[in-house]
């Protein structure tokens, strides 16, 4: 088995690494320079781990999967998604990228993780005590997942019609719906050029280095965006000056430093 993950600020990476440690499977970020095509071809079971954005797969993960569909289709799939509050059919929507007869999901699960959106009053910082609680629960859930898989138990969280209906409540607003031709009006599309670099930026260049979408670059004596934000919040949470905002433009009073904080 090969485990592939995308993680904005560390939650999903933590889950992927836990799963890797428990199963002994190779674990790679989709941001790796490794020859992913060769890796995909050499494994018959693939586990995909990603955070849920508005009950949908992050655009950066969708683009990765679409590039590699011939090497993913017809293989056994395990889908582990991380969520803060609710994700409806967050694991199921991964299968929407494939023809129905090419998908074989043997396990799908949702795992709760701390909030990493640090500049909206709708969400709040997580205390260290609660972070440790999240970690313990994640470890227990991963142990259960591994036990189920070893016994041949098939579980598909989020695949019911009720889950799909609930997921669509958020999903259509976030990603849009091609049937309604409202993709350009979706929050995900609007977020692509939503990065704001505030005046107290020190132009240290860290955001450019860590951006998974290569959305930031130096222009003269400033940082500019290239209209390709994937809304992972990595730059917002790691900017030393708290000078970057995405989608919501209130300057953060706190930053999420990951499960190791």
N, C-alpha and C positions, 0 to 999 in steps of 0.2 A: 504493500500500500504506500501511496505517496500523499502527503498532506500539503496542500497549497492554501496560503492565507493572504488576506489583505487586512492590515490593522492601521487605523489612523493614529491612535494615541496609546496603544499597547494592550487594550482589553482582549481583542481577538488573538493577538500574538500569544498572550498568556494561555488562552484556551487551546490554541493549536500546539503549543509547546507541551502542555499537560498531556494532551492526547498522544503526542509523539513519544513522550517519555513512557507512557503507560503501554503503548502498543509496540514500541521499537521501530516505528515507521519513520521514514525520511520526511523532514519538514522543511518547506521552502516558502519564503515570501514571494509573491508574484512580482516584486520589485527586484528580484535577484538577477544577476548577470549570467547565471547558469543557463545552459542550453535546455530550456523548458520542453521543447518539442521532443528531444531525446528522452527526457525524464518521463514525459507523459506516455510515450510509446513503450517504455520498459516496465510499466506497472499496469495491472489489470483492475485494481481498485484505487479510486481517487477520492480523497476527502477534501472538501472545500469549506473553508472557514472565513466568515466575513461579518462585519457589523451591519445591522439593519438601518437604512435611512428611509423614514416614511413608509415602512413596511415593504421596502424594495431593496434589491441588490444594488450596492454602490456602483455608479457608472464605471469607475475604474476597473472593478471586477467584471462587469458585463463586457466591457471592451476586451479584456484579457481572454475571457471565455470564448467570445465570438471569433477571435483570432485563431483559437485552437480547437474549434468544434470538431474537425475531422479526427483529432487525436483523443477527444474526450467521449464522443458518442459511442454508445454500445458498451461502455465499461460500467462496472459497479460503482455507484456514487454514494458517498456519505456526506451529508450537509449539516454543518454545525454553525449556527448563527448566534451572534451576541446582540442583546437588546437591553435598553434601559428600563422601559416601562411596558411596552406592548409592541408586537410586530405582526399580529394576525397570521398571514401565510408567508412570512419572511423566508422560510426555507423552501416552500413550494415554488415561489416565483422564479427560483433558479432554473427550474425545468422549463419555463416558458421560452427559453432560448433554443430549445431543441425540438425536433419532430418527436411526437409522442412515442413512436415505436423505437426510438434510439436512446430512451432514458430508462435506467434501471436503478432507482434509489432504494438502497437496502436499509438506510437509516437516516433520519432527519430529526434534529432537536434544536430547541431554543434555550439559550443560557443567559441568565440575567447578569449584568455587569454594571459598574458604577457609571454615573453620568459624566460625560466629558464636555458638554456644552456649557461654557463658563460665563456667558454674557447675556443670558436671558432670565428674567424674573420667574419664568415658568418652571425652571429647573434650578437646582441648588447644589452646592458642593457636598461631597460625601465625606464624612468623618473617617479618620483612620480606623476607628473601631468597626465601622460599617464596611470599609474596604476589606479588612481582614475577614469579616463575615462573608462577603462576596467570594473571596478566595477559597474559603473552606467549602462553601456550597458548590462552587465550580469543580473543586477536586472531587467531591462526592458524586456530582452528576457525571463527570468524565469516567469515574470508576464504574458507575452503573451502565453507562453507554458501552464501555468496553466489555463488561460482563454480558450485556444483551447481545452484542455482536458475536462474541465468542460462542454463545449458545444458539446463534442463528435466529434470534428474535428480530423481527422486522417492525420498526416503528417509524412513522412518518408524521411528526409534529407539524401542524399547520396545513395539512393536506385535506382537511374536511371542508365541506361547503360553507359551514359557518365561519371557519377561519378565513376562507377566501373572501367571503362577503365583508367581514370585519377588516381584513387587510386592504380591501379596495377603498374603504372610507379614507384612509390615509394615502394609499398608493396612487390614486388617480390625481390627487392634489400635488403629490411630490413629483411623480414621474410623468404624469399626463397619460392620455389614452389615445393611441393612434387612430382608433375607430372614431373618436370625437374630433380628431385633428387639432388637439389642443396641446401638443408637445411643446411648442414654443412658449406657451403661457405657464408651463409647469414651474414649480419652485426649483426643481433641479436645474432646469435650463436658465432660469433667472440667476441662480447662484453661481453660474460659471464665471460671470464677470463681476461678482459681488465683493471681491476682496478689497479692503480699504487699508492703506498704509497711512497711519496717523503721523502728525507732525513731529512727535517725539521719537520717531524711529532713528536708531543710531547707525543704520546701514551696515550692520555687522555681517550680513549675508547668510546667517544661519537658516532663515526661511527658504532661501534659494536652494541651499544644500539639502534640506530635508523634505522638500515638497515632492510627493510621489507623482504628481501630475505635471511636473516641470512647468508650473504655472507662473513662476516668479523669476524676474531677471533684473539686473542692474541697468539703469538708464541714467547716464550722467552721474549726478549725486543723489540719486533716489532709487527706490525699488518700484518696479512696475509689474502689473499683472498682465498675463497673456490670454485672459479670458478662457481658462480651461480648469477652473477650480472644481475639485471633486468633493468639497465640503467635509474633509476628514478632520478638520480642526487641529491638525498637528502644529501648524504655524502659530495659531492663536494661543495654544497652550504652552508652546515652548519659546515664544519670543521673549528675550530677556527684559525688554522694555514694555511689554504688554501693549505693543503699538500696532498690532494687526487685528482686524476683525473681519468676519466672513458672514454674510447674510444678515446677521444682527449686528448693528454697529455701535452698541454700547461698549465702552472700554471695560475689559474684564477686571474685576477686583480680585479674582483668584484664578488659578490655572490648575488644570488636572494634570498631575505628573505621572499618572499610571499606577498600576497595582503595586509597584515597588516603593512608592512614596511613603 
